[in-house]
Amino acid sequence: MSTDKKIVVLISGNGSNLQALIDQSGEQRYRVSGVVCNRPSAFGLQRAARAGIPSAIVEHGAFPDRAAFDATLLAAVDRFQADFIVLAGFMRILGAAFIRAKPGAILNIHPSLLPKYPGMNTHRRVLAAGDSEHGVSIHFVNEELDGGPIIARSRITVGEEDSEESLAGRLHRLEYHLYPQVVGWLAAGRLQLRENAVYFDNAKLPATGIEHPAPT
């Protein structure tokens, strides 16, 4: 029987990060035990089906409020008996009750060099600010939007020719490389969240996490 840790991946759309997590699961020693999605038409559900991974749909519009949605979402997640929850393009804000039920067990990836630019439209905001660098950040999820302790970041240089679309494409390459690796660290027990700080191999990380080089 496999001793690999199990993850459940939450998605809302295309599922390209889900695909990267599936493709690298054997190398990184975790197993995707289930996928939960809030949109029935999401292409990511087809990715899960092709990989033989069971999925569940919890459509947010079917619930009267966030609390009811979160309770059903948590029940759906728990059915997969996963060790960790990995958000991969999940476009709903998790409520406090959900987060408190899974302390130190929820990861998210965000397309900016956090703590800069939490929330939406990060590529547009980087270009508007004239920033010379952009990147992705992986963090533990807490009750603050994109404000949880940072595990790792990877960056690119912003060129004069860059647009929102080109930045998104370049950042995807970082995401597909970094996210499975960080999930692998968590599955191997190398990452822990202690008193709102991240520890890697029992050493406390700086507030900006590990600076990870972009793939060559």
DOBAPA-87920 format. One record per residue (C-alpha): z, x, y. Coordinates in steps of 0.25 Angstrom, whole numbers, padded with zeros to 4 digits, always signed. Layout:
ZXY
...
This chain:
+0000+0000+0000
-0004+0005+0014
+0008+0010+0023
-0001+0009+0035
+0006+0001+0046
-0001-0012+0049
-0006-0016+0063
-0010-0030+0068
-0021-0029+0079
-0022-0040+0090
-0035-0042+0097
-0043-0051+0106
-0057-0047+0106
-0067-0037+0100
-0057-0029+0093
-0063-0015+0094
-0049-0008+0095
-0046-0017+0082
-0058-0010+0076
-0053+0004+0079
-0039+0000+0074
-0046-0005+0061
-0055+0007+0059
-0044+0018+0061
-0033+0011+0053
-0034+0019+0041
-0034+0032+0049
-0022+0028+0057
-0014+0022+0046
-0012+0008+0051
-0018-0005+0045
-0023-0017+0053
-0016-0028+0046
-0021-0039+0055
-0028-0043+0068
-0023-0054+0078
-0033-0060+0088
-0031-0070+0099
-0046-0073+0100
-0053-0079+0088
-0067-0074+0093
-0062-0060+0094
-0072-0050+0087
-0060-0042+0083
-0057-0052+0072
-0070-0049+0066
-0066-0034+0066
-0054-0038+0059
-0061-0046+0048
-0071-0035+0045
-0059-0026+0043
-0053-0036+0034
-0041-0037+0043
-0034-0051+0044
-0033-0057+0058
-0027-0069+0065
-0031-0076+0078
-0020-0081+0088
-0028-0087+0099
-0020-0087+0111
-0026-0099+0118
-0020-0108+0107
-0006-0106+0111
+0001-0112+0123
+0008-0100+0128
+0009-0085+0125
+0022-0086+0117
+0016-0095+0107
+0003-0086+0106
+0012-0074+0105
+0021-0080+0094
+0008-0084+0086
+0002-0070+0088
+0015-0063+0083
+0015-0072+0071
+0000-0068+0068
+0003-0054+0070
+0015-0054+0061
+0007-0060+0049
+0000-0047+0048
+0013-0039+0046
+0008-0028+0055
+0017-0016+0060
+0010-0015+0073
+0002-0024+0083
-0010-0018+0090
-0016-0025+0101
-0031-0022+0102
-0038-0030+0113
-0028-0041+0112
-0029-0049+0125
-0016-0056+0125
-0003-0052+0131
+0008-0052+0121
+0020-0059+0125
+0034-0053+0125
+0039-0060+0112
+0027-0054+0104
+0029-0040+0110
+0044-0040+0107
+0042-0045+0093
+0034-0032+0090
+0041-0020+0098
+0034-0007+0097
+0023-0013+0088
+0012-0017+0097
+0001-0008+0103
-0009-0011+0113
-0021-0003+0119
-0025-0004+0134
-0037+0001+0141
-0030+0009+0152
-0021+0021+0154
-0008+0013+0154
+0000+0011+0162
-0012+0009+0171
-0020-0004+0171
-0013-0013+0161
-0020-0026+0159
-0034-0030+0160
-0047-0024+0166
-0042-0009+0165
-0056-0003+0165
-0059-0010+0178
-0046-0006+0184
-0048+0008+0181
-0062+0009+0187
-0057+0001+0200
-0046+0011+0201
-0055+0023+0200
-0047+0029+0189
-0052+0042+0182
-0046+0039+0169
-0045+0027+0160
-0040+0025+0146
-0032+0017+0135
-0018+0016+0132
-0010+0011+0119
+0004+0006+0121
+0015-0002+0114
+0015-0016+0119
+0027-0022+0127
+0028-0034+0136
+0021-0027+0148
+0006-0029+0148
+0000-0015+0144
+0014-0009+0148
+0019-0005+0134
+0023+0010+0131
+0010+0018+0130
+0007+0025+0117
-0006+0032+0120
-0018+0033+0131
-0032+0039+0131
-0040+0040+0143
-0054+0042+0148
-0060+0047+0161
-0067+0036+0170
-0080+0040+0174
-0088+0035+0187
-0098+0028+0178
-0087+0020+0170
-0087+0005+0170
-0077-0005+0164
-0086-0005+0152
-0088+0010+0150
-0073+0012+0151
-0070+0001+0141
-0079+0008+0131
-0074+0021+0133
-0059+0016+0132
-0063+0009+0119
-0066+0023+0113
-0052+0027+0117
-0045+0014+0111
-0052+0015+0098
-0047+0030+0096
-0033+0028+0101
-0028+0015+0097
-0029+0017+0082
-0023+0030+0083
-0011+0025+0091
-0009+0013+0081
-0009+0024+0070
+0002+0031+0077
+0010+0018+0077
+0007+0015+0063
+0011+0029+0059
+0025+0028+0066
+0021+0038+0076
+0023+0029+0088
+0035+0021+0092
+0040+0013+0104
+0054+0016+0107
+0061+0010+0119
+0048+0007+0126
+0043+0022+0124
+0032+0027+0114
+0036+0038+0104
+0025+0045+0097
+0030+0054+0085
+0044+0052+0090
+0041+0058+0104
+0041+0049+0116
+0028+0047+0123
+0026+0048+0138
+0024+0034+0145
+0009+0036+0145
+0009+0039+0130
+0000+0049+0122
-0013+0053+0130
-0023+0053+0119
-0036+0060+0121
-0049+0051+0121
-0057+0053+0108
-0068+0063+0109
